[in-house]
Amino acid sequence: MEKGSDLTLVDVGDIVFRVMQRFLLRRNSDPGVVVTANSSALQESFFLRLPDTSTLLIKIFPHRNFMSESVYRIEIYKTKSGDMRGNRIGFMEVSLDSGATEEIRLFVEGALSQLGF
């Protein structure tokens, strides 16, 4: 994706999925993670069932930030087995016209590496 190009919700979801896939499979071994993707016009979600039975949730949705700019917000939550409230690990806001592929990659890889992958 070129710098300055307009991002769509699907584009951001595809970037997150590709980064997640490359990062989890970088050692050429199965990390034992089950991934479920859910997509709608309002939100893209990825549920990762981890080997310790906890769940990682990545949500991507359109949002207006505190400066009333339209952005895509990426939020990452981790839940424990039996407790679906979840703890937010982090979030990132991407401008619709930024083409911020590298920033998205760094954010997703950083969140996954915090979890020990």
Summary of the structure (lengths in Angstrom):
residues: 117
radius of gyration: 14.2
end to end distance: 26.1
largest distance: 43.6
contacts: 318
relative contact order: 0.21
helix: 26%
strand: 39%
